Amino acid sequence: MGKVSERTDGVIKKTELLAPAKDKETAFAAIDCGADAVYMGAPKFGARKNVPNTLDDIKEVVDYAHKFWAKVFITMNTILTDTELEEAVELAKELSKIGVDALIIQDMGFLKKLMDINYTTPIHMSTQCDNYLPEKVKFFNNIGVSRVILARELSLEQIEYIHKENPDLELEAFVHGALCVSMSGQCYLSQAIGGRSANRGECAQPCRKKYTVETTDGKIIKKDFYALCLKDFNASECLNELKNAGVCSFKIEGRLKDIGYVKNIVAYYRKKIGGGTSSGRSIYPFTPNPEKSFNRGFTEYFLKDRGKCYNQESPKSRGEYLGEVIEIGKNWVKIKTDKKINPQDGIYFNGDGFGVNKAENGYIYPNKSVNLKIGDKLWRNYDAEFEKELLKPVKRQIGISVSITDKIMLKDEDGVSVETNIPSNELANNPEKMKETFIKQFSKTGESDFYIFDIKIASELPFMPVSEINELRRNLFEKLMQKRLETYETNRAWQNPMHYTKYFLAEVDYRANVHNKSAKAFYEKCGVNVLEPSFETKKPDREVAVMRCKHCIKYALNMCKSKTHLVLRDVFGKSYPLHFDCKNCEMSVLN
């Protein structure tokens, strides 16, 4: 946000807040709620295949965002086949023409094609590139890309080290939302099970299913639980530390999330952060609260320490904590809570849930028979009244000052200004009344993109009818917005020329996700021997890791020091050996 909208409850200035958008309506809402940038899917080749957007829709979002000097990033972060590459390049050219601010990509073959045509829209390397090792980030920096989106598994210390090694490289980090249990780009479980590739935007989310953990000789350690299910990320208490570690963009996950979720979470982080990299202020008709939007419980993941990042109970939304059951009747329960519960609320408990038919004096009347006992904890995962508040529109406006001498000058919070001569009519008979009228009419910004935070009048005003004052205001607002757009375009970032550089490994296997001839050529130009193509092209004829995680099942089951060999068995009886790299504190699921 700009200078006028800096908030006293925020302490961070000039850090980008990046919001997800599944469609243009969600993008508009995210921008209205204060996002400095949004990311959304292209018509094709995004890692969320089910949320594409047309070029016309993207153009509308670009035009709207740029009014506030907010940015629009487009995801084209799947791995591509040889036949898809040329189409992807042509699409990238079209996106550049309509003014998008960056492309988020994964495929090295696609990167090579863009390098070969000297593509000028900034390139951001997706977290799907497995940007975990400092050497990988350094490699992309040496190539000359504009930004690297960091792996979610990194600690604050690791991020700080990466930044110190690459002080001029933009680093983007997730701060909120669902977590992939596997390191991004290194999950092949969905592909192995049913041919739905996470790297192709088709993940079936097998990590949210039930499994049984057994020893290799069949002894059951724990049966039918969500062994791979993680809580949701919430780094809202680490924002200062993330910024100090070198992060320039705070990213919210959620390109499949509904508009209410995006509004609530963006507003929450906007208020938490304070001033950002775009302009304007947002006035919210609701009090943001991340616990009221979809979540499986929250974790800071590995930012500071390991902690309990998993939710073995359920992949469903848990929501906000209400209290404990203290009485149970035939068709009601009573809980100890300080929160108001409303009809149509959704209640979660022990992996199950129910709707509220009626609530009064702490008594809740469920809409179905429920198996509760005294002492059970209840959460609310749907707050009917809060959801109604989220439906109300949020207006974002840019602050401007008005100065009148022999001319009228408008200057916005970013220093962009326009001016016009005052019509040379006769002086007003009542100067003070004319001044009051002028201030009143100029302050009526209504549904425009501006609001007035200061008016200074240093000379006597001529007589002007209210209609002429209003027309003058409208014309000046239009001129100011046009100049803002021209200034934004002049200052817009561009991708500097990129060049090939030596890779930090001499050879790569299926985990490099080489899915086309161009990707193979890219690695060869960087001095790498490509041993085999992507897992999606051909499953290796040996047992390999189909998922690499920082989450550890042994740790979660209090078996850290045990040398027992474990397997993961799914509900269909298929087993997956588990490999534990205790030195690096990593777990792999094998197939």
C-alpha positions, 0 to 999 in steps of 0.5 A: 500500500502507499504512504497514506495507508500505512497502518500503526499496527503494522511494522513492515514497509515495502514488502509485497503481499502476493495473493492467489486468484482462481478467476478474475472475480477473486483477483479483483477481490484480492486487489480490493482487499490490499494485495500488492500482487496476484497470481493466477493461471494462464489458459493452459499449463498452470499447476492447477489445471482446473482453474485456467483463465482466458486472455481477456479475463487476464487483461481485465485483471491487469488493467484493474491491478495496474491502477493501484500499481499492483502486479499480476503474475501468471502461472505456467509452471507445469512440465511440458511435452515437446508438442506443447512447448511452441504453444506455450511460447506463443501464449507467453508472447500474448501474455507479455503483450497484455502487460502481465508483470511476470511468468511463473515457470518450472520447465527448463525446456520452456526456460530455454525457449524463452531465453532463446527469444530474449523474452522481456517479461520477468521470469519467476522460478516456481517452487515446483523447481525444488528451490531448497538447496542454496546451490539451486537458487545460486544457479538460477541467480547466475542465469539471471532470472528475476525471482526465485520462489523458495521451497516451503521447507526452509528455515529462517536461517537457511533463507538468510544464508540464501539471501546473503549468497544472492543479495540482488535476487528477489526471493519469494516465500509462502506465508499461509495456506495448505502445505504439500507434504512432499518437496514441491516438484519432487512428488510422483505419488499421484502419478505412480498411483493413477497417472495424475501428475502433480508436475502436470497440474493434475495431483489427486492429493494422495497425501490426504488419504488414510494409510497404515504404518507397518513394519516390513514383516507386517506388524501394524504400528498405527492403522488407518490414519492420515499419516501424510496429512499436514496442517496449514501454514501460518507464518503471520508471527514470523513476518519481520523475521522473514523480511529480515532474512531477505524475503521480498514477497509474502505469498498466500497459497490458494488458487483453488480457494473461494473468494471469501477465503482470499478476502479474509486472508489477504485482509488479515495479512494486509493489516498485519504487514502494514505498508506494501509495494502498491497504492491505496487503502482498503476499508473492511466491513469485516474483522479478518480472522484466519481461523475462520477460513479453511484450515486443518490447524496451523503450523509455522512448519520448519521456519524455526523448529520441527514442531507438530506440523502434521494432522493425523486426524483429518484432512477436513477444515477444523476452523476456530476453536469453540470449547469443550462439551460439558453437557449432553442431552437427547438432541442437544449438547452444551459447550463452554465457550465465549463465542456466539454460535449461530444457526447454519454454523458448521461444527467440527469434532474428532474428524467428523462434523455437523450443522447447527439447527439452533443455538441458544444459551450455550446449547447447540442443537445439531442437524443430525445424530452425533457421537459426542462425549463430555470433554470433547473439543469442538471447532467451528469450520463454517461461521454463517454470520462471518461468511455474510460479512465477507460477501460485502464489497471492499473498496480500495482507494488511492489517497490524493491531496488537492492544492489550489493557488492560481491553479488546481493541482492533484497529487497522489500518495505516490507523487504523481500529479496533474493540474489545471487552470481555474476557470476565469469566472467572476469572484464569488460574492461569498468566498467562504461559502464558495470555499466550503462548497468546493471542499464538499464537492471535491470530497465526494469521491464516491465510487471513484478510485480516489479519496481526498486526505488533504485540501489546501486553498491558498487563493480566492475562488471564482464563483462556480456552480456545483455541476461545474465543480463536479465536472472539474473533479471528474476530469482531474480524476481521469487525468490523474489515473491516466498519468498513474498508468503511464507512470506505472508502465514507464517504471515497470520491471523487465527481465534482463537478458539471461545466459547459460551457466554451469549447473552445480551437479554433473548429472541428473536423473528423473528428479530433474523433471526433463519432460522434453528435448528442449529441457535436455538441451538446456541441461546439456548447455549447463554441463549436465549429463541427463541420465533419464527423462521425467517420471511422467515420461517413463517410470524408472525400472528400479525402486525410487523415491516418489515423494521426498519430505521433511515431514517424518512419520517416525518423528510423528509416531515417537519412533525417532531413534528406532531402527525399525524399517517401516512401510506405508500401506494404502486402503487398497493394500498397496505398500510403499517402503519408507526411507529415513535420511536422519542425517538430513532429517528427511523421509522418502516414500519409495515405489 
